[in-house]
Amino acid sequence: MMSAAVLCFPPAGAGASFFHPWIGRRDGLTVIPVELPGREKRFAEPECEDLDTLVATILPELRAAVAGFGHVAVFGHSFGALLAYEAARALAGDPGLPGMTLVVSGATWPGRPRPGRVTGLPDEEFIARVEAIAGYKHPALDEPELRELVLPPLRADAAMHESYRFTPREPLDVPVVAVRGTADTLVSAEDTAEWAGVTRGGLTLAEIGGGHMYLVDAWPDVLDLIARSVGAGTPS
């Protein structure tokens, strides 16, 4: 069986290293964390605050990364699910690419308005509001030196999310898997079911134990789910 690739988009403010524990953990499944401008290895590049511009910027890299694979799963969590959706739409327009599955986690469908605004708030208020909205606080935000590294990409992602405008388009012709934590108070089972509106390829709903950031601890379960969705992989 030809190996499947998994393009992984992190939650707001995070970088590719969020997915490093996933790499090499499933036979037949190649995890490819997406490097975004302004963070980690691409720290010297300017942050992007427009989602369409970001997708257009990284699209050539995504195409190159998945070339030669038999199937690609495009995965994203929370804000990363929105990036994954728009990236999947862009990739789906290329007939030379492999079969695709979109896996969205901890996210409402793209047409749902985002609650509240945080762009432009002072640092402490911004951090508190983001924590209240997301139900999670990055540990580095409590360390002054690390905060200077984490806060700019978090602000950029918040700005991208708030400026995003969903455009109704033809549904995708790829299967979609929508997963949430069983105790997620931000994304309900009804919210995940609304992802049916973005695809003609069928929607599979799944739940994994935990809250909104369930995948911090339950990432092996997420990998299992992705592997099953593309018919690949056993634990390594």
N, C-alpha and C positions, 0 to 999 in steps of 0.2 A: 504494500500500500504506500502511495506517495505521501510524504509528510505534509501536514497542514500547518499553516502559519497563523499566529495570533497577534494581531496588531493591538497593543494595549495603550489606552489613553487614561492618564491618571486623574484623580479628583482635583478640584481647584487648588492651586498653589503648589501641588506636588510635581515631581519630576519623574524621569524614567526609572530612577532607582527604587521607586515605590514597588516596581514589579520584579526587581532583581531576584527575590527568593523564588519566583515562579520558574526561572530559567532552568532548563534541563530536568524538570521534575516529572515530565510525562513523555513516554516514548511516542514517537510519531507526531509530536506537537512542538513546534518551534515558537517560543515566546519572543516577540519583538517589541520591547518597550519603545514607545514613540518619544523621541527627543524633541522638546519644544523650545523655541527661541527664548532666551533670557533666563535660562535655568540650567544648573549642573554643567554638562559638557558644552552647552551653548550659552553659557552665562554672559559672554561678551557681546552677544547679539541683542538688539533692542527687543523689549517686550512687545507683543502684539495685542492690541485691544479691540480688534475687529475680527470676528470669527471667520467670515468669508475670506479675508485676506490671509489669515493663518492657514486655513485649509489649502488655499491656492499655493502658499509658500512651501508647505511640506508635501504636497501631492506628488511631485516627481520622486521624492525620497520614498514615499509609501509604495509607489508603483515598483520601484527598483527593489525594495525590500521583499516584496511578495512574489516577484518573478520566479518562475520555476516550481512553485508549490502547486499541489493538486487542489487545495482548497484554502481559503483564508477566512478566519473569524475576526471580525472587527469588534473589539471589546472596549467599553468605557464605563466608569463608575461615576455617578452623580453628575457634576458638570462634564466630566469626561465622556459620559454617555451622549451628551449633545455633540461633542466633537466627533465621537465615533459615528453617530448618525450622519452628520454632514460629510465626513470622510467616506463613509460607505456609499452615499449618494454619488460622490465624485468618482469613486473607483468603479461603481457599477456602470458608468458610462463608457468604460473601456472594454471592448469585446475581447481583447487579448489577455485579460486577467482571468485567474481561476475562479471556480465557484466560490460563493461567498455566503456567510452567515453573520448577521448582526446580533451581538449580545449586549444588551443594555442592562445596567445594574443600578439600583438605588436612584431611579430617575423617573419623573413624570414625562409624558410625551412632549415633543418639542413645542407644540402649540399652546401649552399651558402657561399662563403668565407667571412670572417669577414674583414671589411675595416680598414686598419691601425693596428698598434701595440702600446700598451701602457705599456706593462710589462717592468719593469726596469727603467722607467722614474722617475726623482725627484718628490717629492710630488706635488708641485704646477703645474708642467707641466702635471703630470699624471691626476690631478683633472680637469685641463682645457681641456685636450684631451678627457677624459671620458664625460665631459659635452657636448663637441662639437659633439661627436659620438652619445650620448644618448639623447641629447636635454633636459637634466634634471640634476639638481644638488641637492644632498641630503642636506637639511638645516643644518644638524649637521656638515657638512664639513667646515662651517664658524665659528664654535666654537672650539677653540683649544683643550679643554678637551674632547669634544665629538668626535672630529676628530680622536683621538687616538683609539677610539672604532670602528669607521665606516671604517676607511681607510684599516686596514688589511683584513677584509672580502671582501672589494671591490677589492683590489689587487688580492686576491686569486681567486675570480670569473673571473676577467679579464684574469688571467693566465690560468684558466681552459678553458675559451672560446677560447683563442688563440691557445692552444695546442690540442684542440678537432679536430679529424679527422673523418669525416663522412664515414661510411662503408656501401656501398650499400647492403641491405639485403631484404629478402622477405617482402612485404608490410604488415602492420598491418591489422588484420581482425576486426577492431573496427571503429566506426564512428569518424570522426575528425571535430571539429568546429574551424575555424580560424577567429579571430576577430581583427580588427584594429581600431584606431581612425580615424575619417574622415579627420582630418587635420594632420595626421602623415606624416612628410616629410622623415622619415627613412624607413618606411615599406609601400609599395604601395599596391593597390588592386591586381596588378599582382603578387606581392611577396606572398601575402597570398594564392592566387590561386595555387601556386606551391606546397602547402602542399598536394595536391591531389596525388602526387607521393609517399607518404609514407603509403597509406592505400588502401585496397580493400573494406573498409566499408562505403565509401561515404564521401564527403567533403561538409560541409555547411559553407558558407562565411557570415560574419556579420560585420557591422560597427556601431560604437558608437561615438557620437559627442566628439571631443577633439583631442589633439595632441598625441605624442608618449606615454606620461604618463597619458592618459585620465582616467585610472581607479582610480587614486588618488581621484578624485571627483565623477566619474561615477560608482563606484563599485556597487551600487544597480542595475544598468542596467546590469552589468556583472553577478551578481547573478541571475537576472531574466533570462538571456540568458542560464546560466548553468542549472537552474531549468527546463526550457523548454526542453533543450537537453536531460535530463534524465527523463522527465515526472514527476517532483516532485515539491512541494512547492508553497506556497503563502506567501506574506510578513507577518512577525510576528509583 
